[in-house]
Amino acid sequence: MLFDPDHPERSSASLTIDASSVDTGTADRDNHLRSDDFFAVGTYPTLMFTSSRVVKTGDETYDVVGTLTIRGVAKEVTLAVT
């Protein structure tokens, strides 16, 4: 992540998550989330997010807009961050 508080529009973020690392504290649920019903970790081992822009929305709040890719499907999402 690159964060410039004086120029948030210059900020960026990217994140890659190992889909098999999902841990909800319940083994049966974790296995179900890793299955083909949800993340299909055997075929799609990572979840990815790459920002396209950062917009200041308050004194210490921002909207981080970017592409979230799960199971090979990419969609634009907005994440509210502090």
N, C-alpha and C positions, 0 to 999 in steps of 0.2 A: 504494500500500500504506500502510496505517495500522497501526503496531505500537506496542503499549503493553506493555512488558516486565513492568510491575507488575500489569497486568490483561490478560493475553493474550486473555481472552474478549471484550474490547472491540476487539480487532484485526480487521482485514479486509484482503482483497486482491482485486484484479481485474486481469485481463490480457487483452489482445486481441492476437493475432498475425496478421500478414499471411501467409496460407497460401502465397502465392507466394514468400515470403522463405526458405522451407526451403532449406538449403544443407548438404549432407553432404560436399561436396568432390568428388563424382562427378556430373558433369552428367547422364549417362543415368539414374542413380538419382533425382536431383532431379526430372527431367522425369517420371519414372514416379510419384513421390510426388505431384506436382502434378496428375496425370491423374485421370480419372474412376475409376480403379482404387482410388485412395486418397482424397486430399483434395478432388478435383473443384473446383479453385480458380476455374474459370469460373463455377460456380454458387454455391459457398460460399467466398467470398474470405477469411473470417476463422475463426480458432480462438479460442474464448473460455473463460475460467475466471473464476468469481465465487465467493468463499468464502461459506460460511454460518456457519462457526464455526472457532475456533482453540483447540486444546487443548494445554496444556503437558504434555510427555511425559518430560522430563528437565531437567537444569540448563540446557542451551542447545538443546533440541530440542522441536519442536512438530509436531502433526498439523494440517494445514490442510485442512478438509473443505469441499467446495464442488461446484459444477456445472461440468462440462467439456462444452462443446458443439463437436462436430465434425460437419460435413456436416448440420447442422440437427438432430442427435440429441444430446440432453442427458442426461448421466448423472452421478450423484454419485460423486466420487472422493475419496480421502484422499491428500494429499501429505505425506510426511515431510520436514521442513525443519530446518535448523540455523541 
